[in-house]
Amino acid sequence: MRVLDLSTVGPAARASRILSDYGADVVKVGAVPRSGVVQITPPHYAYSGQRGMRRMSFDLKSEAGCSAFLHLADAADVVIESFRPGVAARLGVGAGDLLSRNPRLVYCSTSGFGQDGPRRSWASHDLNYLAVGGFLDCSGRTADGRPALPGATVADIAAGGMQAAMSIMAALLERNRTGTGQHLDVSIADGVFAMMSLYVDEYLATGVEPGPGHYILTGRYACYDTYTCGDRRHLAVAAIEPQFWANLCRALGLERWIDHQFDDSVQDDVRSDVGAVIATRSRDEWVGVLGPGDCCVAPVNTVAEATVDEQFLARRVVLDAEHPVAGSFRQVAAVWAGTVEPNEPVVVPDAAISDAVELLTEAGVDPDRVRQLVEDGVVA
């Protein structure tokens, strides 16, 4: 499958990363350099360094540049774009433009709030989508009561990027059945709302409004919380089922609390006692004792610790990579189930090198015409 990705960063770039890891032929499509225009160029390691992808640039504001892109899109299976709603159409590369020429195309628009609605043109980022979808309000609080910032761009990754990749795969399956493509309207905010469905559905059915401390997963009970160990590192406890809670209480010498797991009247005391015992030993000591004991615990790893965690090492989630300028480094592997583990080291392309001539020639453009387009600066 040939995928043209007009994005540079964010959910669309994450979607094309996933598709590439599943074997798609992804072409990163950028804008030709313009004087005085700031262009985002991710560092060589971002998005797995665009390993396995090719790239070229077009001047979509010129007739020749737009025509060259349309020629490439005529033979594509998927186009992903992340312009504000209406921009792609104004450039002549909107869903209507491309689908009228290539009805089998799956055209995926990723945007913050979708292609319609009162916020369709709002400038926003990950935190904004988590805010409007209810995610932040159900998260923990800072010391002064503000919703805490999440530790990762959850909306970009899951609500946007993974939603887009899943939708594209489903649309390609549908195309195999019907022979026609479609326009996918991926809203990141909608994706966050869907991610919150456990709480949203509860509220819609019962009228009870969720929030921090309302539910077992948002801090109501001591059995689902984080604790500080004796070395000031932290332990995540998620002993939801009664048998796991009982195992934990026995291991900590706190058998008196086994029958009070969901007793709201004593949760402060339970949490205090659990915290006091856990503070007597280091994090890794507790992991060694509680981990194998069916207690539902895990270390709160730093990013550095996660890269050398024994479980991740066994699963080969990190691999060696080579960049022609930056040299050797390591990066996240294709971890998605069903992807093919690449031979190491993988080669990460130099973003300064274009595959324009190769790609346009493959698309059937006359070589003399390709050279002229490059000389005129409308493709690069």
Contacts in CASP RR format, 6 or more apart in sequence:
PFRMAT RR
TARGET T0000
AUTHOR 0000-0000-0000
METHOD contacts of the structure
MODEL  1
MRVLDLSTVGPAARASRILSDYGADVVKVGAVPRSGVVQITPPHYAYSGQ
RGMRRMSFDLKSEAGCSAFLHLADAADVVIESFRPGVAARLGVGAGDLLS
RNPRLVYCSTSGFGQDGPRRSWASHDLNYLAVGGFLDCSGRTADGRPALP
GATVADIAAGGMQAAMSIMAALLERNRTGTGQHLDVSIADGVFAMMSLYV
DEYLATGVEPGPGHYILTGRYACYDTYTCGDRRHLAVAAIEPQFWANLCR
ALGLERWIDHQFDDSVQDDVRSDVGAVIATRSRDEWVGVLGPGDCCVAPV
NTVAEATVDEQFLARRVVLDAEHPVAGSFRQVAAVWAGTVEPNEPVVVPD
AAISDAVELLTEAGVDPDRVRQLVEDGVVA
1 19 0 8 1.000
1 23 0 8 1.000
1 24 0 8 1.000
1 25 0 8 1.000
1 77 0 8 1.000
1 78 0 8 1.000
1 172 0 8 1.000
2 24 0 8 1.000
2 25 0 8 1.000
2 27 0 8 1.000
2 75 0 8 1.000
2 76 0 8 1.000
2 77 0 8 1.000
2 78 0 8 1.000
3 16 0 8 1.000
3 19 0 8 1.000
3 20 0 8 1.000
3 24 0 8 1.000
3 25 0 8 1.000
3 26 0 8 1.000
3 27 0 8 1.000
3 76 0 8 1.000
3 77 0 8 1.000
3 78 0 8 1.000
3 79 0 8 1.000
3 80 0 8 1.000
4 27 0 8 1.000
4 29 0 8 1.000
4 72 0 8 1.000
4 73 0 8 1.000
4 76 0 8 1.000
4 78 0 8 1.000
4 79 0 8 1.000
4 80 0 8 1.000
5 12 0 8 1.000
5 13 0 8 1.000
5 15 0 8 1.000
5 16 0 8 1.000
5 26 0 8 1.000
5 27 0 8 1.000
5 28 0 8 1.000
5 29 0 8 1.000
5 80 0 8 1.000
6 12 0 8 1.000
6 29 0 8 1.000
6 30 0 8 1.000
6 79 0 8 1.000
6 80 0 8 1.000
6 81 0 8 1.000
6 82 0 8 1.000
6 83 0 8 1.000
6 88 0 8 1.000
6 93 0 8 1.000
7 13 0 8 1.000
7 16 0 8 1.000
7 80 0 8 1.000
7 81 0 8 1.000
7 82 0 8 1.000
7 110 0 8 1.000
8 30 0 8 1.000
8 39 0 8 1.000
8 40 0 8 1.000
8 41 0 8 1.000
8 42 0 8 1.000
9 40 0 8 1.000
9 42 0 8 1.000
9 46 0 8 1.000
9 47 0 8 1.000
10 82 0 8 1.000
10 153 0 8 1.000
10 156 0 8 1.000
10 161 0 8 1.000
11 82 0 8 1.000
11 110 0 8 1.000
11 155 0 8 1.000
11 156 0 8 1.000
11 157 0 8 1.000
11 159 0 8 1.000
11 160 0 8 1.000
11 161 0 8 1.000
11 163 0 8 1.000
11 164 0 8 1.000
11 186 0 8 1.000
11 188 0 8 1.000
12 80 0 8 1.000
12 81 0 8 1.000
12 82 0 8 1.000
12 108 0 8 1.000
12 110 0 8 1.000
12 161 0 8 1.000
12 164 0 8 1.000
13 42 0 8 1.000
13 47 0 8 1.000
14 47 0 8 1.000
14 156 0 8 1.000
14 157 0 8 1.000
14 160 0 8 1.000
14 161 0 8 1.000
14 162 0 8 1.000
14 164 0 8 1.000
14 165 0 8 1.000
15 80 0 8 1.000
15 108 0 8 1.000
15 110 0 8 1.000
15 160 0 8 1.000
15 161 0 8 1.000
15 162 0 8 1.000
15 164 0 8 1.000
15 165 0 8 1.000
15 168 0 8 1.000
16 24 0 8 1.000
16 26 0 8 1.000
16 28 0 8 1.000
16 53 0 8 1.000
16 80 0 8 1.000
17 47 0 8 1.000
17 48 0 8 1.000
17 50 0 8 1.000
18 161 0 8 1.000
18 162 0 8 1.000
18 165 0 8 1.000
18 336 0 8 1.000
19 26 0 8 1.000
19 78 0 8 1.000
19 165 0 8 1.000
19 168 0 8 1.000
19 169 0 8 1.000
20 26 0 8 1.000
20 51 0 8 1.000
20 52 0 8 1.000
20 53 0 8 1.000
21 334 0 8 1.000
21 336 0 8 1.000
21 339 0 8 1.000
22 169 0 8 1.000
22 336 0 8 1.000
22 338 0 8 1.000
22 339 0 8 1.000
23 339 0 8 1.000
23 340 0 8 1.000
24 78 0 8 1.000
25 54 0 8 1.000
26 52 0 8 1.000
26 53 0 8 1.000
26 54 0 8 1.000
27 53 0 8 1.000
27 54 0 8 1.000
27 55 0 8 1.000
27 56 0 8 1.000
27 72 0 8 1.000
27 355 0 8 1.000
27 359 0 8 1.000
28 50 0 8 1.000
28 53 0 8 1.000
28 54 0 8 1.000
28 55 0 8 1.000
28 56 0 8 1.000
29 55 0 8 1.000
29 56 0 8 1.000
29 57 0 8 1.000
29 58 0 8 1.000
29 69 0 8 1.000
30 55 0 8 1.000
30 56 0 8 1.000
30 57 0 8 1.000
30 58 0 8 1.000
31 37 0 8 1.000
31 39 0 8 1.000
31 57 0 8 1.000
31 58 0 8 1.000
31 59 0 8 1.000
31 60 0 8 1.000
32 57 0 8 1.000
32 58 0 8 1.000
32 59 0 8 1.000
32 377 0 8 1.000
32 378 0 8 1.000
32 379 0 8 1.000
32 380 0 8 1.000
33 39 0 8 1.000
33 57 0 8 1.000
33 380 0 8 1.000
41 351 0 8 1.000
42 49 0 8 1.000
42 351 0 8 1.000
44 323 0 8 1.000
44 325 0 8 1.000
44 326 0 8 1.000
44 348 0 8 1.000
44 350 0 8 1.000
44 351 0 8 1.000
45 326 0 8 1.000
45 329 0 8 1.000
45 331 0 8 1.000
45 348 0 8 1.000
48 331 0 8 1.000
48 332 0 8 1.000
48 348 0 8 1.000
49 321 0 8 1.000
49 323 0 8 1.000
49 331 0 8 1.000
49 348 0 8 1.000
49 349 0 8 1.000
50 348 0 8 1.000
50 349 0 8 1.000
50 351 0 8 1.000
51 321 0 8 1.000
51 331 0 8 1.000
51 342 0 8 1.000
51 346 0 8 1.000
51 347 0 8 1.000
51 348 0 8 1.000
51 349 0 8 1.000
52 346 0 8 1.000
52 347 0 8 1.000
52 349 0 8 1.000
53 349 0 8 1.000
54 349 0 8 1.000
54 355 0 8 1.000
54 358 0 8 1.000
54 359 0 8 1.000
55 349 0 8 1.000
55 351 0 8 1.000
55 353 0 8 1.000
55 354 0 8 1.000
55 355 0 8 1.000
56 354 0 8 1.000
56 355 0 8 1.000
56 356 0 8 1.000
56 359 0 8 1.000
56 360 0 8 1.000
56 379 0 8 1.000
56 380 0 8 1.000
57 354 0 8 1.000
57 356 0 8 1.000
57 379 0 8 1.000
57 380 0 8 1.000
58 65 0 8 1.000
58 66 0 8 1.000
58 68 0 8 1.000
58 69 0 8 1.000
58 378 0 8 1.000
58 379 0 8 1.000
59 65 0 8 1.000
59 66 0 8 1.000
59 377 0 8 1.000
59 378 0 8 1.000
59 379 0 8 1.000
60 66 0 8 1.000
60 69 0 8 1.000
60 91 0 8 1.000
60 92 0 8 1.000
60 93 0 8 1.000
61 91 0 8 1.000
62 378 0 8 1.000
64 373 0 8 1.000
64 376 0 8 1.000
64 378 0 8 1.000
65 373 0 8 1.000
65 378 0 8 1.000
65 379 0 8 1.000
66 91 0 8 1.000
66 92 0 8 1.000
66 93 0 8 1.000
68 360 0 8 1.000
68 365 0 8 1.000
68 373 0 8 1.000
68 378 0 8 1.000
68 379 0 8 1.000
69 93 0 8 1.000
70 93 0 8 1.000
70 97 0 8 1.000
70 98 0 8 1.000
70 101 0 8 1.000
71 360 0 8 1.000
71 363 0 8 1.000
71 364 0 8 1.000
71 365 0 8 1.000
72 359 0 8 1.000
72 360 0 8 1.000
72 363 0 8 1.000
73 79 0 8 1.000
73 93 0 8 1.000
73 98 0 8 1.000
73 101 0 8 1.000
73 102 0 8 1.000
73 105 0 8 1.000
74 101 0 8 1.000
74 102 0 8 1.000
74 363 0 8 1.000
75 102 0 8 1.000
75 363 0 8 1.000
76 102 0 8 1.000
76 105 0 8 1.000
77 104 0 8 1.000
77 105 0 8 1.000
77 106 0 8 1.000
77 172 0 8 1.000
78 105 0 8 1.000
78 106 0 8 1.000
78 107 0 8 1.000
78 108 0 8 1.000
78 168 0 8 1.000
78 172 0 8 1.000
79 93 0 8 1.000
79 98 0 8 1.000
79 105 0 8 1.000
79 106 0 8 1.000
79 107 0 8 1.000
79 108 0 8 1.000
80 108 0 8 1.000
80 110 0 8 1.000
80 164 0 8 1.000
80 168 0 8 1.000
81 88 0 8 1.000
81 93 0 8 1.000
81 94 0 8 1.000
81 107 0 8 1.000
81 108 0 8 1.000
81 109 0 8 1.000
81 110 0 8 1.000
82 109 0 8 1.000
82 110 0 8 1.000
82 111 0 8 1.000
83 91 0 8 1.000
83 109 0 8 1.000
83 111 0 8 1.000
84 111 0 8 1.000
84 120 0 8 1.000
84 121 0 8 1.000
85 109 0 8 1.000
85 111 0 8 1.000
85 114 0 8 1.000
85 115 0 8 1.000
85 116 0 8 1.000
85 120 0 8 1.000
85 121 0 8 1.000
86 94 0 8 1.000
86 115 0 8 1.000
88 94 0 8 1.000
88 95 0 8 1.000
88 109 0 8 1.000
89 95 0 8 1.000
89 96 0 8 1.000
89 97 0 8 1.000
94 107 0 8 1.000
95 107 0 8 1.000
95 109 0 8 1.000
95 183 0 8 1.000
96 107 0 8 1.000
96 183 0 8 1.000
98 105 0 8 1.000
98 107 0 8 1.000
99 105 0 8 1.000
99 107 0 8 1.000
99 181 0 8 1.000
99 182 0 8 1.000
99 183 0 8 1.000
103 179 0 8 1.000
103 180 0 8 1.000
103 181 0 8 1.000
104 175 0 8 1.000
104 179 0 8 1.000
104 180 0 8 1.000
104 181 0 8 1.000
105 181 0 8 1.000
106 168 0 8 1.000
106 171 0 8 1.000
106 172 0 8 1.000
106 175 0 8 1.000
106 181 0 8 1.000
106 182 0 8 1.000
106 184 0 8 1.000
107 181 0 8 1.000
107 182 0 8 1.000
107 183 0 8 1.000
107 184 0 8 1.000
108 164 0 8 1.000
108 167 0 8 1.000
108 168 0 8 1.000
108 171 0 8 1.000
108 183 0 8 1.000
108 184 0 8 1.000
108 186 0 8 1.000
109 115 0 8 1.000
109 183 0 8 1.000
109 184 0 8 1.000
109 185 0 8 1.000
109 186 0 8 1.000
110 160 0 8 1.000
110 161 0 8 1.000
110 164 0 8 1.000
110 186 0 8 1.000
110 188 0 8 1.000
111 120 0 8 1.000
111 185 0 8 1.000
111 186 0 8 1.000
111 187 0 8 1.000
111 188 0 8 1.000
112 122 0 8 1.000
112 124 0 8 1.000
112 129 0 8 1.000
112 187 0 8 1.000
112 188 0 8 1.000
112 189 0 8 1.000
113 119 0 8 1.000
113 120 0 8 1.000
113 122 0 8 1.000
113 124 0 8 1.000
113 187 0 8 1.000
113 188 0 8 1.000
113 189 0 8 1.000
113 190 0 8 1.000
114 120 0 8 1.000
114 185 0 8 1.000
114 186 0 8 1.000
114 187 0 8 1.000
114 189 0 8 1.000
114 190 0 8 1.000
115 185 0 8 1.000
115 187 0 8 1.000
116 185 0 8 1.000
119 189 0 8 1.000
122 128 0 8 1.000
126 153 0 8 1.000
126 154 0 8 1.000
126 155 0 8 1.000
126 156 0 8 1.000
126 188 0 8 1.000
127 136 0 8 1.000
127 149 0 8 1.000
127 150 0 8 1.000
127 155 0 8 1.000
129 155 0 8 1.000
129 159 0 8 1.000
129 188 0 8 1.000
129 189 0 8 1.000
129 191 0 8 1.000
129 192 0 8 1.000
130 136 0 8 1.000
130 150 0 8 1.000
130 154 0 8 1.000
130 155 0 8 1.000
130 192 0 8 1.000
131 137 0 8 1.000
131 147 0 8 1.000
132 189 0 8 1.000
132 192 0 8 1.000
133 189 0 8 1.000
133 192 0 8 1.000
133 193 0 8 1.000
133 196 0 8 1.000
134 192 0 8 1.000
134 193 0 8 1.000
134 196 0 8 1.000
134 199 0 8 1.000
135 150 0 8 1.000
135 154 0 8 1.000
135 155 0 8 1.000
135 192 0 8 1.000
135 195 0 8 1.000
135 196 0 8 1.000
136 147 0 8 1.000
136 150 0 8 1.000
137 147 0 8 1.000
137 211 0 8 1.000
137 212 0 8 1.000
138 196 0 8 1.000
138 199 0 8 1.000
138 210 0 8 1.000
138 211 0 8 1.000
138 212 0 8 1.000
138 214 0 8 1.000
138 218 0 8 1.000
139 147 0 8 1.000
139 148 0 8 1.000
139 150 0 8 1.000
139 212 0 8 1.000
139 218 0 8 1.000
140 147 0 8 1.000
140 148 0 8 1.000
140 212 0 8 1.000
140 218 0 8 1.000
141 147 0 8 1.000
141 148 0 8 1.000
141 212 0 8 1.000
142 148 0 8 1.000
154 192 0 8 1.000
154 195 0 8 1.000
155 188 0 8 1.000
155 189 0 8 1.000
155 191 0 8 1.000
155 192 0 8 1.000
156 188 0 8 1.000
158 191 0 8 1.000
158 195 0 8 1.000
159 188 0 8 1.000
159 189 0 8 1.000
159 190 0 8 1.000
159 191 0 8 1.000
159 192 0 8 1.000
159 194 0 8 1.000
159 195 0 8 1.000
160 186 0 8 1.000
160 188 0 8 1.000
160 191 0 8 1.000
161 186 0 8 1.000
163 186 0 8 1.000
163 188 0 8 1.000
163 191 0 8 1.000
163 194 0 8 1.000
164 184 0 8 1.000
164 186 0 8 1.000
167 184 0 8 1.000
167 186 0 8 1.000
168 184 0 8 1.000
171 181 0 8 1.000
171 182 0 8 1.000
171 184 0 8 1.000
174 181 0 8 1.000
174 182 0 8 1.000
175 181 0 8 1.000
175 182 0 8 1.000
193 200 0 8 1.000
198 217 0 8 1.000
199 210 0 8 1.000
199 211 0 8 1.000
199 215 0 8 1.000
202 208 0 8 1.000
202 210 0 8 1.000
203 209 0 8 1.000
203 210 0 8 1.000
208 214 0 8 1.000
210 218 0 8 1.000
211 218 0 8 1.000
212 218 0 8 1.000
212 219 0 8 1.000
213 219 0 8 1.000
213 220 0 8 1.000
214 220 0 8 1.000
216 223 0 8 1.000
216 224 0 8 1.000
216 240 0 8 1.000
216 262 0 8 1.000
217 224 0 8 1.000
219 225 0 8 1.000
220 264 0 8 1.000
220 267 0 8 1.000
221 261 0 8 1.000
221 262 0 8 1.000
221 267 0 8 1.000
221 270 0 8 1.000
222 257 0 8 1.000
222 267 0 8 1.000
222 270 0 8 1.000
222 271 0 8 1.000
222 274 0 8 1.000
223 237 0 8 1.000
223 238 0 8 1.000
223 239 0 8 1.000
223 240 0 8 1.000
223 245 0 8 1.000
223 248 0 8 1.000
223 261 0 8 1.000
224 237 0 8 1.000
224 238 0 8 1.000
224 239 0 8 1.000
224 240 0 8 1.000
225 237 0 8 1.000
225 271 0 8 1.000
225 274 0 8 1.000
226 234 0 8 1.000
226 235 0 8 1.000
226 236 0 8 1.000
226 237 0 8 1.000
226 300 0 8 1.000
227 234 0 8 1.000
227 235 0 8 1.000
227 237 0 8 1.000
227 274 0 8 1.000
227 275 0 8 1.000
227 278 0 8 1.000
227 279 0 8 1.000
228 234 0 8 1.000
228 235 0 8 1.000
228 275 0 8 1.000
228 278 0 8 1.000
228 279 0 8 1.000
229 235 0 8 1.000
229 278 0 8 1.000
229 279 0 8 1.000
229 281 0 8 1.000
229 282 0 8 1.000
229 283 0 8 1.000
229 285 0 8 1.000
229 286 0 8 1.000
230 278 0 8 1.000
230 279 0 8 1.000
230 280 0 8 1.000
230 281 0 8 1.000
230 282 0 8 1.000
230 283 0 8 1.000
231 282 0 8 1.000
231 283 0 8 1.000
233 282 0 8 1.000
233 283 0 8 1.000
233 284 0 8 1.000
233 299 0 8 1.000
233 300 0 8 1.000
234 283 0 8 1.000
234 299 0 8 1.000
234 300 0 8 1.000
235 278 0 8 1.000
235 283 0 8 1.000
235 286 0 8 1.000
235 287 0 8 1.000
235 290 0 8 1.000
235 297 0 8 1.000
235 298 0 8 1.000
235 299 0 8 1.000
235 300 0 8 1.000
236 297 0 8 1.000
236 298 0 8 1.000
236 299 0 8 1.000
236 300 0 8 1.000
237 248 0 8 1.000
237 274 0 8 1.000
237 295 0 8 1.000
237 296 0 8 1.000
237 297 0 8 1.000
238 296 0 8 1.000
238 297 0 8 1.000
238 298 0 8 1.000
239 245 0 8 1.000
239 247 0 8 1.000
239 248 0 8 1.000
239 295 0 8 1.000
239 296 0 8 1.000
239 297 0 8 1.000
240 296 0 8 1.000
241 296 0 8 1.000
242 261 0 8 1.000
243 294 0 8 1.000
244 294 0 8 1.000
244 295 0 8 1.000
244 296 0 8 1.000
245 258 0 8 1.000
245 261 0 8 1.000
246 258 0 8 1.000
247 293 0 8 1.000
247 294 0 8 1.000
247 295 0 8 1.000
248 290 0 8 1.000
248 295 0 8 1.000
248 296 0 8 1.000
248 297 0 8 1.000
249 255 0 8 1.000
249 256 0 8 1.000
249 257 0 8 1.000
249 258 0 8 1.000
250 258 0 8 1.000
251 289 0 8 1.000
251 290 0 8 1.000
251 293 0 8 1.000
251 295 0 8 1.000
252 274 0 8 1.000
252 277 0 8 1.000
252 278 0 8 1.000
253 277 0 8 1.000
254 270 0 8 1.000
254 273 0 8 1.000
254 274 0 8 1.000
254 277 0 8 1.000
257 266 0 8 1.000
257 270 0 8 1.000
257 273 0 8 1.000
257 274 0 8 1.000
260 266 0 8 1.000
260 270 0 8 1.000
263 270 0 8 1.000
278 286 0 8 1.000
281 289 0 8 1.000
283 299 0 8 1.000
283 300 0 8 1.000
284 299 0 8 1.000
286 297 0 8 1.000
287 297 0 8 1.000
287 298 0 8 1.000
287 299 0 8 1.000
290 297 0 8 1.000
291 297 0 8 1.000
291 298 0 8 1.000
299 305 0 8 1.000
299 309 0 8 1.000
301 309 0 8 1.000
306 312 0 8 1.000
307 318 0 8 1.000
307 330 0 8 1.000
312 318 0 8 1.000
315 335 0 8 1.000
316 333 0 8 1.000
316 341 0 8 1.000
317 332 0 8 1.000
317 333 0 8 1.000
317 335 0 8 1.000
318 330 0 8 1.000
318 331 0 8 1.000
318 332 0 8 1.000
318 333 0 8 1.000
319 330 0 8 1.000
319 331 0 8 1.000
319 332 0 8 1.000
319 333 0 8 1.000
319 342 0 8 1.000
319 344 0 8 1.000
319 345 0 8 1.000
319 346 0 8 1.000
320 328 0 8 1.000
320 329 0 8 1.000
320 330 0 8 1.000
320 344 0 8 1.000
320 345 0 8 1.000
320 346 0 8 1.000
321 328 0 8 1.000
321 329 0 8 1.000
321 330 0 8 1.000
321 331 0 8 1.000
321 345 0 8 1.000
321 346 0 8 1.000
321 347 0 8 1.000
321 348 0 8 1.000
322 328 0 8 1.000
322 345 0 8 1.000
322 346 0 8 1.000
322 347 0 8 1.000
322 348 0 8 1.000
323 329 0 8 1.000
323 348 0 8 1.000
323 350 0 8 1.000
324 349 0 8 1.000
324 350 0 8 1.000
324 353 0 8 1.000
325 350 0 8 1.000
328 345 0 8 1.000
331 346 0 8 1.000
331 348 0 8 1.000
333 341 0 8 1.000
333 342 0 8 1.000
334 340 0 8 1.000
334 341 0 8 1.000
334 342 0 8 1.000
354 380 0 8 1.000
356 370 0 8 1.000
356 373 0 8 1.000
356 374 0 8 1.000
356 379 0 8 1.000
356 380 0 8 1.000
357 370 0 8 1.000
357 371 0 8 1.000
357 374 0 8 1.000
360 370 0 8 1.000
360 373 0 8 1.000
360 379 0 8 1.000
361 367 0 8 1.000
361 370 0 8 1.000
365 373 0 8 1.000
370 379 0 8 1.000
373 379 0 8 1.000
374 380 0 8 1.000
END
